Amino acid sequence: MLLSLFGCGKSGDDFENGKKPEGAFKYYEYRSTTMREYPREYYRLENTEDKGLTLSWAKSNSPVTVLRVPEESVEKLTSLINQYKLYKMKDRYTPPFDVRDGIMWHVYFRYEGSSTSTSADNAWPPEPMKKGIEEINAYFGRLIEASSQEDIIEVKSAE
């Protein structure tokens, strides 16, 4: 239950880890939180009928900013997911010792024919999967830096 309170549990969708991305892209979400920062870091790339391809993001308790991003962002994301085999991540990662504080995180991504969900408290998947998550977050950071005021669709309170 605590995981769902902090946004790090399952999202309610049915996920089937282990399957390479196939079909039309739906969404990718990464969120990390701590006891003091909600969210610590948050990215959600999604394709919607009314807004097109958007990247929602927040850092260090900031409001969520929703940006319009280039269509090729999906190709880059899918390439990184495949390169680092993120679809093979386990449902859950746990540290080898009891920790009461630290970083909680999750990654969800869904395509028309496949989906993956993983979460953890104070633990990470093995390399190179951890590096893959970091590369995707860095790519989103570059998209944010390259955006202009005209790309902003809305700013809203943290989800």
N, C-alpha and C positions, 0 to 999 in steps of 0.2 A: 504494500500500500504506500509506503514512503516513497518508493520509486515513482509511482504515478503522481504523487503530490509535487515532486520536483521535475516532472516531465521526462523521466528517464526510463519509464516502463514501456511496455508495448503500447502502441498507439490505438489499438482496437481493431486494426486491419489484420487479415490473415496473411502471414508471411511464410515463405518457403525458401529458406536460405539454401545456397548451394547451386542455384541455377543462374547461368550467365544472363545478363540483361537481354531481353528479346521483346519485340513489339514496340508500340509507341511509348515514349517517355511520359510519365505521370508526374513524379516528384522525387526530390532528394531532400532529406532534412538531417542536419547535424545540430545538436544542442549540448552545451556543457554548462553545468551549474556548480556552485559551491554553496556553503551555508550563508555566505555573505553576498554572493553575486548571482542574481537570477534575471536574465541569463548572464553567464560569463562570456559565452560566445554562442551565436545562433545564426544559422543559414538555412534558408529553404528556397530551393529552385523549383518552380512549378509552372506548368503550362495550363492556363485557364482559358475558357472560351471568351470571357469578357475582357481580360487584361492581356492575354497573350503570355509570353514567357517572362516571368518575373523572378527576381531574387529579393527575398525578405531577409534582413539582417539586423543584428543588434550585438553590442559588446558592452560589458561592464555596466549592467543595469540600465542601459540607454533605451529609449523608445525604439520600436521596430520600424525600420525604413524599408519601403517597398520600391524597388527599382525595375524599370523595363530594361532587359538585357538582350544582347544579340542572340539570334536563333542558334548560331554555331556553339553557344555555351553548352547545349545538350550533347553535341558531338564530343566536345572536350571532356565533359564529365564522364560520359560513357567510356571514352578511351582510357581515362584514369581508373575507373572502376575495373575495367578489364585488365589493364596493365598490372595493377596491384592485386587482382583477384579478390576484390572486396566482397563479392558475392559468396565467397567461401567462409566468411566470418561466422563464428559461433553465435548462438542467440545471446549468450551472456559470458562476460569475463569477470573473474573474481580474483582479488589479491590473495597471496599465499598466507596472509595474516589478517587479524581483525583490525579494521580501521574505522574510526567513528567520525572522521571529518575528511574532507578532501574533495576531489573532482568527481562528479557524476556526469555521465554523458550517454548519448545514444546516436545512432545513425540508422535512418530508414531510407530505403529507396524502392520505388515501384515503377515498373514498366508494364505494358499491357499483358505480357505473358510471363512475368517473373517479378519477384520481390525479395528483399532482404531486410532483416531487422536485427540489430545488435545493441547491447547496452552494457554499462559497467559502472562500478564504483571503485575508483583508485586502482584500476587495472586497464591494460591495453591489449589488443590483439598482437600477435608476434609480428616482427618485421617480415616482409615489407608492407603488411597491411596497415600498420600504424603510420608508416611513411605515406601511404596512399591517402589516408584521411587528412594528414597534414598538407599534402600536395593539393588536394581538393579545396581545403580551407584557404590555402595561399592563393589559389586561382580565383576563388570568390573575392578575396581581398583585392586582387588586381582589377577585377571587374568593378568593384566599389570605387577604387581610386580613379579609374578611367571614366566613371560616370559623371554626368553634369546635372545641374539643377533641373533641366528639362526631362531627365530620365526618372525623376522621383514621381511616383504615382500617389503615395500617401505615407504619412508617418503616424503610427499608432502606439498605444501602450504595449508593453511586453505581453506576449501571449502566455 
